[in-house]
Amino acid sequence: MKAIIFCAVMLMSQFMVVSVAAADDITTEQSALDFQTARFNAMVDADVERLEEFLADDLTYTHTTGWIETKSEFLSTVESGSIDYMAVIPREVKVRIYGDIAVITGLSRMQGTVGDRAVDFTIRFTDVSRRLGYSWQLVAWQSTKLAAADE
């Protein structure tokens, strides 16, 4: 009887560890999504000071055209308004957590201006961010513009 109770207690404790780990993963995934939302909002608001905190010093930001920017270049682009993000509307977003790394993929409608030209299109993106304590920083961004038929 003691052996059965011991086995039951061990199984329950294993289940609780798995449940806690799963709950932690969900919390971490939500934290990464919240970070991405805050970063998109900072881009739309052209809040360069806030955006600077969200970007890793070794950032690689690859636009839909293949144009690659460093952290300082991307901040200058946002601050100058040469790309003015009016709306960033993600959907079909998936988060995968690997320790302190989040890989976020999905689609996003992008609205704004590039120079004096209005733009409104959908992208497929990959966002790689790293957790630093309770916050995140974007390490790499890659996006591909979808053809109108794929939107």
Secondary structure, 3 states (H helix, E strand, C coil): CHHHHHHHHHHHHHHHHHHHHHHHHHHHHHHHHHHHHHHHHHHHCCCHHHHHHHEEEEEEEECCCCCEECHHHHHHHHHHCCEEEEEEEEEEEEEEEECCEEEEEEEEEEEEEECCEEEEEEEEEEEEEEEECCEEEEEEEEEEECCHHHC
